[in-house]
Amino acid sequence: QVQLVESGGGLVQPGGSLRLSCAVSGTVFSAKAMAWYRQVSGTEREWVATISSGRITNYADSVKGRFTISRDNAQNTVYLQMNSLKPEDTAVYYCNRPREAPLWTWGQGTQVTVSS
């Protein structure tokens, strides 16, 4: 069974940066495209970014130019570097497969709060 463990969230001021990590186990990680999503309580989960097995990346317009998705296949980990954070980036962040693929069971997510 695939397990997803997100970490790295916290409280940051507007304009600040955070780096999220997602450790993946139970699958051949290097062969899988991965994605980050975020969810504000009471709303639908929103796709943020995707990285393919070949490291091709794609971003939601709302984060393009500010966020960077990357992966370390040796560590079975996918990252999300978030710069120039805005209050509207406040959400719980999750990793999983891209929307086009069968999703795994969601992890617990990591809370990101952007506030002064």
N, C-alpha and C positions, 0 to 999 in steps of 0.2 A: 504494500500500500504506500502510495506517495505521501510524503509529509512535507509541508511548507511551513517554515518558521521565519517570520518577518521580525526585524529589529532595527533600531537606529532612530526611531521617532523621538519627539520631544517638543519642548516649547522653544520657539525661536522668534526673534523680533522681525518685523517686516524688513526685507532686504537681506536677511541672513541666509545661511546655507545649512543643509543637512544631507547626510548620506545614509540612505536606507539599504539594508541587506536582506536577502531572502535565501536561506539555506534550504536546499532541496535534497531529499533522499528518497530512495525506493524506485528510481527510474534511471535510464541512461540519459543523464542530464545533457551531455554534450550534443546529443542528437535532437534535442527539443528546442523549439522556439519558446520564448518566455515573455511574459507581459506583466506590467504593473497596472493596478487599478486603484481607485479611491472611492470612498463612500462617506457621505455626510448623513448623519442619522436622519431617517425619515425620507431619504431619497434613494434613487437607484444607484447601483454601483456604476462608476464611470471609468472607461478605459483611459489610460494615461500614456502608455508607451509599450512598444514591442521590440524585441531583439530576436532575430532568427538564429538558427544554428550556425549560419555563416556570418553572423554579426552585422547583418543589415538591420538598421533601426528605423522606427517610425514613431511619430509623436502626435498627440492630440494638439490641435491648434493652440489651446489654452496654455500649454507648457512648452511649446516649441521655442528653442533658443535659450531656455532657462534650465531645463532638465536634461540629463544625459543618462541613458540606460546602458549598462555594460554587463559583462559576464566573465566569470573565472571558472572555466571548466574543470580545472584541477581541484578547485574548492567546492564545486557543485553549488555555486552561489551566483545570484544575479543582484545587481546593484542599481540604485537610482540616486544619482547625484542631483540635488535640488538647489539651485542658486536663485538669487533675487526673489526670495519667497514673498508671497502676498497673503493677506488674510483669507482670501478666497481659496487658497491652497489647503486650508485647514480641513482635515478629513482623517479617516482611518485608511491606511494604505495597505494593499494586499498584492501578493504576486500569484500568478497562476499561468496556465497556458493562454495563448491568444484566443480571442473570441471564436475564431473559426474552427478551433479544435475542441474535442471533448474536454471539459474542465475537470480538474481534480477537486477533491474536497478542500474547501477554503481553510487557510490557517487562521490564526487569531488576529492577524493584522497588527499594525503599529500606528499609534496615534501621532499625528503631526498637528501641532497647534501653532499658528502664526499670529502673534498678538504683541502689542507694545504694553 
